[in-house]
Amino acid sequence: MVQESDRKIEVEIERNRVRIAVYHGEDEEIIKLTLEEAGDLAEELKKALDDYSRRKQVRID
């Protein structure tokens, strides 16, 4: 039996850093990035999501 755990992501600004907290059930992962690193992550995430959207539209007959 697979138990479903709630996943929650919080993003906050702490001075000159971006704090990303990912909660899965009772576990948590915290990542602190500089503003530049956060910008790079945002760009890479956008590219990955755009790529996924394009691939999803391709049909194989």
Buried (B, 14 or more C-beta within 10 A) or exposed (E): EEEEEEEEEEEEEEEEBBBBBBBEEEEEEEBEBEEEEBEEBEEEEEEEEEEEEEEEEEEEE
